Amino acid sequence: MRSDPKKLLTRHQKLIHSELLKVESHVQRASGDWIINTVMVTGSTVPFRFKRKQQYRDLTGARVNLTYYISSECVAGLAVDVFNVVRIKIS
């Protein structure tokens, strides 16, 4: 079953959907049973993060559609903005 971004956006008002974003870098690291993926896109200084049980293929240089929400986390006493990805799809 594939998720439709329009349905997600109407159901959850705080979600943001962006299309055709170019990935500058993609890093994967293990955290327990999960693989944390961090994606940086052209024109943004805030990282996009998502978790998977298995490694994901390298997205560097790819165009992606992202559905995400904004959150912040505390790193060394400083608040840092992070985009948590709900849905990622290669364009």
RAHUTA-V658639 format. One line per field, one symbol per residue. ss: DSSP state (A for helix, B for strand, O for the rest). psi: psi as a letter, one per 30 degrees, with the letter a starting at -180 (. if undefined). burial: I if it has 24 or more other C-alpha atoms within 12 Angstrom, else O. Layout:
ss = ???
psi = ???
burial = ???
This chain:
ss = OOOOAAAAAAAOOOOBBBBBBBBBBBBBBBBOOBBBBBBBBOOOOOOBBBBBOOOOOOOOOOBBBBBBBBBBBBBOOBBBBBBBBBBBBBO
psi = kkkkeeeeeeejffkkkklhkkkelkkkkkjbfljkkkkklkgkgkkkklklflkllkgkflklkkkllkllljjhfkkkkkjjkekkkk.
burial = OOOOIOOOOOOOOOIIIIOOIIIOIIIIOOOOOOOIIIIIIOOOOOIIIIIOOOOIOOIOOIIIIIIIIOOOOOOOOOOOOIIIIIIIIOO
